[in-house]
Amino acid sequence: MKRMLALILALTMLLALAACGGGKGSEGTGQTQTATNTYRLHGQETVVSVDLSGGWSVEFATGAVYLYDGPNDGERDPVAFGYVITQEEYEEIIAEYSGYDSFSEVGAGVMFDEGESGCNKFAFAVGNGLSFLIAAEHGHDENAIYSRFTVTAGDPYEEEAASGIDYMALVNKLHPLPDGWEDALEIVHMNNSLGDDVEVEKKAYDAYLRLKDDLAAEGVYVDLDSARRSIAAQQDIMDRFIEKYGADYAAKTVATPGYSEHHTGLALDLYLNIDGEDVYLNEDMVQHPEIWAKIHEKLPEYGFILRYLEDKEHITGYGYEPWHIRYIDDPDTARDIMSRGITLEEYLGAVKSADVTVDYGTSALYSEEELKEAAVQIKCQFASWAGCELHSLRYAGDKCNSEENLKWMNELGQPEDGKKYVQCVDFLMDFHSPTEDAYLRDTAWEPDLEYTDYHWWLARTEDGGWDVLSSGY
């Protein structure tokens, strides 16, 4: 206990959320090697020195410090990590874990063991309105780990001006990336477990690291598959698809440059690591809804929302993606959006919220799941109809799958793999046209009119997905 108290006094504060530009270095003193870094958070500088004697190493990441009991060669897992928390979060920890048998108050902090699925944790107030949490993996001497840190509070500093980007900005098929965004964006690079270089907006990455550590403490492991993609990179993808498949196919499969949320650097696509194996293919990831439910539950705490919700395709323009999260910076707003089960578009008032009825009827040819896949394709395209409000969508019946209609489908479009369409479906839609003149330019809609029984025709090859080929009367 005396040793732990001495350690607490030395561990005034380990780090803060965002590292300042300088201060990294190492030096030798007798038999001791140390590495030092300076961090900034909420107007406070903190200087962190770590004893690396015995061949240990440290990674001063943005938002966390990782300690290794050997070289950080990419093959070794850290034995401990730590990050700054608010006083409110510190008090929540006390409230949550004070009933544990392992919980004890030690000097200026508290210590507890989360059990087999967690870590030994040590949280303490640092005296400047902030607190710090350090976690040591089981199987290691946590006291020896804590003793390697010497942390001192530096001088106060003036907070930098607010970021030049709007974390609530809406970018979708109708709303382009705001002017000047790429110039104002501050990005960081990281390498994922697959060896890919991923670009992320700095503040979003800080929050992601904390989310990742929180999930890991509960046995859920994630990594970043992709995040920021520049407009130029998106244009390059579009050009290659046009050259290979033609303009029509490219327009249906590639996001229009300037209109992808990935341009913001705030949209993150996750993948899973289960039992030591990376799970990154979409068709494999969707097989683990229980894991995604745990991830989604924690998103708001770190300022993230689930971006593309099920049954909201007519609003977002994309099918359900449990891996696609969006950083909006404010946890309270994120909690509001997630608890109400609404989209960012709905929260910002960019669309009118209305109940949508989908009727799959009775079919001897298709399962409800197959018809739902077709309906999702229709709703994703409808999302680009500015100002229109979807009311209902219904399957027209198996009679549509006739030889005559299949011939028509194959005349309308040719699958990119050179195969023929062998099945088709017809859906009927009811929707309301917009009233605002700005939405009616370059469209055939009459203003403020309820359109009924509007046809959508789709077809698929023997082993392919549904393609939208025609819509109208």
C-alpha positions in Angstrom: 0.0 0.0 0.0 2.8 2.4 0.8 4.5 1.7 -2.5 1.2 2.3 -4.3 0.7 5.6 -2.6 4.2 6.7 -3.6 3.4 5.7 -7.2 0.2 7.8 -7.1 2.2 10.8 -6.0 4.5 10.3 -8.9 1.7 9.7 -11.3 0.2 13.1 -11.0 -1.1 12.7 -14.6 -0.1 10.3 -17.3 -1.2 12.1 -20.5 -3.9 14.2 -22.1 -6.1 13.5 -25.2 -4.1 15.4 -27.8 -0.3 15.7 -28.0 1.2 19.1 -28.8 3.7 19.4 -31.6 7.0 19.0 -29.7 8.5 17.4 -26.7 9.2 13.9 -27.7 12.7 12.5 -27.0 14.7 10.1 -25.0 17.8 10.3 -22.8 20.0 8.1 -20.8 20.8 8.7 -17.1 23.1 6.1 -15.6 21.4 2.8 -16.1 18.0 4.3 -16.8 16.7 5.3 -20.3 13.6 7.5 -20.4 11.3 8.7 -23.1 9.4 12.0 -22.7 6.5 13.6 -24.3 4.3 16.7 -23.6 0.5 16.6 -24.0 -2.2 19.2 -23.9 -5.8 19.1 -22.8 -8.3 21.7 -21.6 -5.6 24.4 -21.1 -3.1 22.2 -19.2 0.2 20.8 -20.3 1.4 17.5 -18.9 5.0 16.1 -19.2 5.2 12.3 -19.3 8.5 10.5 -18.8 8.6 6.7 -19.0 11.5 4.5 -17.7 12.5 2.1 -20.6 15.2 0.2 -18.8 15.4 -3.5 -19.4 14.5 -3.2 -23.1 11.0 -1.8 -22.6 9.4 0.6 -25.1 6.6 3.1 -25.2 4.3 4.5 -27.9 3.1 8.0 -27.4 0.0 7.9 -29.5 -2.6 10.6 -30.0 -4.9 10.1 -27.1 -3.2 7.3 -25.3 0.2 6.0 -24.1 1.0 2.3 -24.7 3.7 0.5 -22.7 5.5 -2.6 -24.0 7.7 -5.1 -22.1 10.1 -5.3 -25.1 10.6 -3.7 -28.5 7.5 -2.3 -30.2 8.0 -4.3 -33.4 4.4 -4.8 -34.4 4.3 -8.3 -33.1 4.0 -7.5 -29.4 0.9 -6.4 -27.6 1.1 -3.6 -25.0 1.1 -4.6 -21.3 -0.6 -1.4 -20.3 -2.3 1.7 -21.7 -3.7 4.9 -20.2 -5.7 8.0 -21.1 -7.1 11.1 -19.6 -10.7 11.2 -18.4 -12.9 13.9 -17.1 -13.8 14.4 -13.4 -17.3 13.3 -14.3 -16.1 10.1 -15.8 -13.9 9.5 -12.8 -16.9 9.8 -10.5 -18.9 7.4 -12.7 -16.1 4.8 -12.3 -16.3 5.1 -8.6 -20.1 4.7 -8.7 -19.9 1.7 -11.0 -17.0 -0.3 -9.4 -17.2 0.7 -5.7 -19.1 -2.5 -5.0 -16.4 -4.8 -6.4 -14.4 -6.9 -3.9 -11.2 -5.7 -5.5 -12.1 -2.0 -5.3 -10.0 0.1 -2.9 -9.3 3.7 -2.3 -5.6 4.4 -2.6 -4.4 7.9 -1.8 -5.7 10.2 -4.5 -7.2 7.4 -6.6 -9.0 4.1 -6.7 -7.9 0.7 -7.8 -9.9 -2.3 -9.0 -9.8 -5.5 -11.0 -12.4 -5.9 -13.8 -12.1 -9.7 -13.7 -11.0 -12.2 -16.3 -12.3 -10.3 -19.2 -10.8 -7.0 -18.2 -7.7 -5.4 -16.7 -6.3 -4.2 -13.4 -7.2 -0.5 -13.4 -6.1 2.5 -11.5 -7.9 5.8 -11.7 -7.0 9.0 -9.9 -7.7 12.7 -9.9 -4.9 14.9 -11.0 -5.9 18.2 -9.3 -6.7 20.2 -12.4 -10.3 19.2 -13.0 -9.2 16.1 -14.9 -8.5 12.5 -13.9 -6.5 9.7 -15.4 -7.2 6.0 -16.0 -4.4 3.4 -16.5 -5.0 -0.2 -17.3 -2.5 -3.0 -16.8 -3.1 -6.4 -18.5 -3.5 -9.4 -16.3 -0.3 -11.5 -15.9 1.9 -8.5 -15.4 3.1 -6.8 -12.2 0.9 -3.7 -12.2 3.0 -2.0 -9.5 6.2 -2.5 -11.6 4.3 -1.0 -14.5 3.1 2.1 -12.6 6.6 2.8 -11.2 7.9 3.3 -14.7 5.9 6.5 -15.1 6.9 10.0 -13.9 4.4 12.6 -14.7 4.4 16.3 -13.9 1.9 19.1 -14.7 3.3 21.7 -17.0 2.3 25.3 -17.5 -1.3 26.3 -18.5 -1.8 27.3 -22.1 -4.4 29.1 -24.1 -6.8 26.8 -25.9 -6.3 26.9 -29.7 -9.0 28.3 -31.9 -11.8 26.0 -32.7 -11.4 23.7 -35.6 -12.2 25.1 -39.0 -14.6 22.3 -39.7 -18.2 21.7 -38.7 -18.4 18.3 -37.0 -22.2 18.2 -37.7 -21.8 18.9 -41.4 -24.1 16.8 -43.6 -22.5 15.2 -46.7 -24.6 12.8 -48.7 -25.9 12.2 -52.2 -27.6 15.7 -52.1 -25.2 17.7 -50.0 -21.6 18.1 -51.2 -18.5 18.6 -49.0 -18.4 22.2 -47.8 -16.0 24.5 -49.6 -12.6 24.7 -48.1 -13.0 21.5 -46.0 -9.9 19.7 -47.3 -7.7 22.7 -46.6 -9.1 23.1 -43.0 -8.9 19.4 -42.3 -6.3 18.1 -39.8 -5.6 14.5 -40.5 -3.5 11.7 -39.0 -2.3 8.5 -40.5 -2.5 5.0 -39.0 -1.7 1.5 -40.1 -4.3 -1.2 -39.5 -3.6 -4.9 -38.9 -4.1 -5.5 -42.6 -1.2 -3.2 -43.4 -3.3 -0.5 -44.9 -2.6 3.2 -44.4 -5.7 4.9 -43.2 -6.3 8.7 -43.0 -8.6 10.1 -40.2 -9.5 13.5 -38.9 -7.4 14.1 -35.8 -10.1 14.6 -33.3 -12.2 11.7 -34.6 -9.1 9.5 -34.3 -8.5 10.5 -30.7 -12.1 9.5 -29.9 -11.8 6.2 -31.9 -8.8 5.2 -29.9 -10.7 5.6 -26.6 -13.6 3.7 -28.0 -11.3 1.0 -29.2 -9.7 0.6 -25.8 -13.0 0.6 -24.0 -14.3 -2.1 -26.3 -11.1 -4.2 -25.9 -11.5 -4.1 -22.1 -14.8 -6.0 -22.7 -13.3 -8.4 -25.1 -14.5 -6.7 -28.3 -11.7 -6.0 -30.8 -12.0 -3.6 -33.7 -9.7 -1.9 -36.2 -10.1 0.8 -38.9 -10.8 -0.5 -42.4 -11.1 3.0 -44.0 -11.9 6.6 -43.2 -10.9 9.7 -45.2 -10.9 9.5 -49.0 -10.0 12.7 -50.9 -12.2 14.1 -53.7 -9.3 13.5 -56.1 -9.0 9.9 -55.0 -12.8 9.4 -55.5 -12.5 11.0 -58.9 -9.8 8.5 -59.8 -12.0 5.6 -58.8 -14.9 7.0 -60.8 -12.6 7.5 -63.9 -11.4 3.9 -63.7 -14.9 2.5 -63.4 -16.1 4.6 -66.4 -13.2 3.4 -68.5 -13.8 -0.3 -67.5 -17.6 -0.5 -67.2 -19.1 2.6 -68.8 -20.6 5.8 -67.4 -24.0 4.3 -66.5 -22.6 1.5 -64.4 -20.1 3.8 -62.7 -22.8 6.2 -61.8 -24.8 3.4 -60.1 -21.9 1.9 -58.1 -19.4 4.7 -57.3 -20.2 7.7 -55.1 -20.1 11.0 -57.0 -16.8 12.8 -56.2 -17.5 15.6 -53.6 -20.6 13.8 -52.3 -19.1 11.0 -50.2 -19.1 11.2 -46.4 -15.7 9.7 -46.4 -14.3 13.0 -47.8 -14.9 14.5 -44.3 -12.5 12.3 -42.5 -15.2 11.8 -39.8 -16.7 8.7 -41.3 -15.0 5.5 -40.1 -15.5 2.0 -41.4 -14.6 -0.6 -38.7 -13.8 -4.3 -39.0 -13.6 -7.0 -36.3 -11.0 -9.3 -34.9 -12.5 -12.4 -33.5 -10.4 -15.1 -31.8 -7.3 -13.5 -33.3 -8.6 -13.5 -36.8 -9.4 -10.4 -38.8 -13.0 -10.3 -40.1 -13.3 -7.6 -42.7 -15.5 -8.8 -45.5 -19.0 -7.3 -45.4 -20.7 -10.7 -45.8 -18.7 -12.1 -42.9 -19.1 -9.1 -40.6 -22.9 -9.1 -40.8 -22.9 -12.6 -39.2 -22.0 -11.1 -35.8 -25.0 -8.8 -34.8 -24.3 -9.4 -31.1 -20.8 -7.9 -31.4 -22.1 -4.9 -33.4 -24.8 -4.3 -30.8 -22.1 -4.0 -28.1 -20.1 -1.6 -30.3 -23.2 0.6 -31.1 -24.1 0.9 -27.5 -20.8 2.6 -26.7 -20.7 4.9 -29.7 -22.4 8.0 -28.2 -20.1 8.1 -25.2 -17.3 9.0 -27.6 -19.2 11.3 -29.9 -20.0 8.8 -32.6 -23.3 7.7 -34.2 -24.3 4.8 -36.4 -24.7 6.5 -39.8 -26.6 4.1 -42.1 -29.6 2.6 -40.3 -31.8 -0.2 -41.3 -35.1 0.9 -43.0 -33.8 4.4 -43.5 -32.3 3.9 -46.9 -34.7 6.3 -48.6 -33.1 9.0 -46.4 -29.4 8.1 -46.2 -29.1 6.6 -49.7 -27.3 3.6 -48.4 -28.2 0.2 -47.0 -27.7 -0.8 -43.4 -23.9 -0.8 -42.5 -23.2 -1.8 -38.9 -19.5 -0.9 -39.4 -20.0 2.7 -40.7 -19.8 5.2 -37.9 -19.7 8.9 -37.9 -18.0 11.3 -35.5 -20.0 14.4 -34.6 -17.9 15.5 -31.5 -20.7 16.0 -29.0 -21.6 13.0 -26.9 -24.9 14.5 -25.7 -26.1 15.1 -29.3 -24.9 11.6 -30.2 -26.9 10.1 -27.4 -30.0 12.0 -28.5 -29.7 10.8 -32.1 -29.0 7.2 -31.2 -31.6 6.9 -28.5 -34.3 8.2 -30.9 -33.2 5.9 -33.7 -33.0 8.7 -36.3 -30.6 9.7 -39.0 -28.3 12.7 -39.1 -30.5 14.0 -41.9 -33.6 13.8 -39.7 -31.8 15.4 -36.7 -30.7 18.4 -38.9 -34.1 18.8 -40.5 -32.7 18.1 -43.9 -35.6 15.7 -44.7 -39.2 15.3 -43.6 -39.7 12.4 -41.4 -42.6 10.2 -42.4 -43.7 6.6 -41.8 -43.0 4.4 -44.8 -45.1 1.3 -45.5 -43.4 -1.6 -47.3 -45.6 -4.5 -48.5 -43.9 -7.5 -49.8 -47.2 -9.3 -50.5 -47.1 -13.1 -51.1 -44.7 -14.6 -53.6 -44.1 -18.1 -54.8 -40.9 -17.0 -56.6 -39.0 -14.9 -54.0 -38.5 -14.9 -50.3 -39.2 -11.8 -48.3 -35.5 -11.3 -47.8 -35.0 -11.3 -51.6 -37.8 -8.8 -52.1 -36.4 -6.7 -49.3 -33.0 -6.6 -51.1 -34.8 -5.2 -54.1 -36.7 -2.6 -52.0 -33.4 -1.4 -50.5 -32.0 -0.7 -54.0 -35.1 1.3 -54.8 -35.0 3.3 -51.6 -31.3 4.1 -52.0 -32.0 5.7 -55.4 -35.1 7.5 -54.1 -32.8 9.2 -51.5 -31.3 11.3 -54.4 -34.8 12.8 -55.2 -34.4 16.1 -53.5 -37.5 17.2 -51.5 -39.6 14.1 -52.3 -41.3 12.3 -49.4 -41.7 8.5 -49.6 -45.0 7.1 -48.3 -45.2 3.5 -49.5 -43.7 0.7 -51.6 -45.3 -2.6 -52.5 -44.5 -5.6 -54.6 -46.7 -5.8 -57.7 -46.8 -9.6 -57.8 -45.2 -12.6 -59.5 -46.9 -11.9 -62.8 -44.3 -9.3 -63.6 -41.7 -12.1 -64.0 -42.8 -12.9 -67.6 -40.7 -13.8 -70.6 -41.8 -10.5 -72.3 -40.7 -8.4 -69.3 -37.4 -10.3 -69.1 -36.7 -9.6 -72.7 -37.4 -5.9 -72.0 -35.0 -6.0 -69.0 -32.2 -7.4 -71.1 -32.8 -4.7 -73.7 -32.7 -2.0 -71.1 -29.5 -3.0 -69.5 -26.6 -5.4 -69.8 -25.0 -6.8 -66.6 -21.3 -5.9 -66.4 -20.3 -9.6 -66.2 -21.9 -10.2 -69.7 -24.6 -12.5 -68.3 -28.3 -12.2 -68.9 -31.0 -11.2 -66.5 -33.1 -14.2 -65.6 -35.6 -12.8 -63.0 -37.3 -9.4 -62.6 -39.6 -7.7 -60.2 -41.9 -4.7 -60.3 -42.6 -2.4 -57.2 -45.2 0.3 -57.0 -44.4 3.5 -55.1 -46.5 6.3 -53.6 -44.6 9.5 -52.9 -45.1 13.3 -52.6 -43.3 15.8 -54.8 -41.6 18.8 -53.2 -43.2 22.2 -52.9 -40.0 24.3 -53.1 -39.1 25.6 -56.6 -35.4 25.0 -56.0 -36.1 21.2 -55.8 -38.2 21.2 -59.0 -35.5 22.4 -61.4 -34.5 19.8 -63.9 -37.2 17.4 -62.8 -40.5 16.2 -64.3 -42.4 16.5 -61.0 -45.5 18.7 -60.6 -45.1 20.7 -57.4 -46.8 19.5 -54.2 -48.5 16.4 -55.8 -49.1 12.9 -54.5 -47.8 10.4 -57.0 -49.3 6.9 -56.8 -48.5 3.5 -58.4 -45.1 4.7 -59.7 -43.3 1.7 -61.1 -39.8 0.5 -60.4 -38.4 -2.4 -62.4 -35.4 -4.4 -61.3 -33.7 -7.5 -62.6 -30.9 -9.9 -61.6 -28.7 -12.5 -63.2 -28.7 -16.1 -61.9 -26.1 -15.4 -59.2 -26.2 -11.6 -59.1 -27.9 -8.8 -57.1 -30.8 -6.6 -58.1 -30.2 -3.8 -60.6 -32.7 -0.9 -61.0 -33.4 -0.7 -64.7 -36.5 1.5 -65.1 -38.8 3.8 -63.1 -41.9 5.7 -64.1 -45.4 5.2 -65.4 
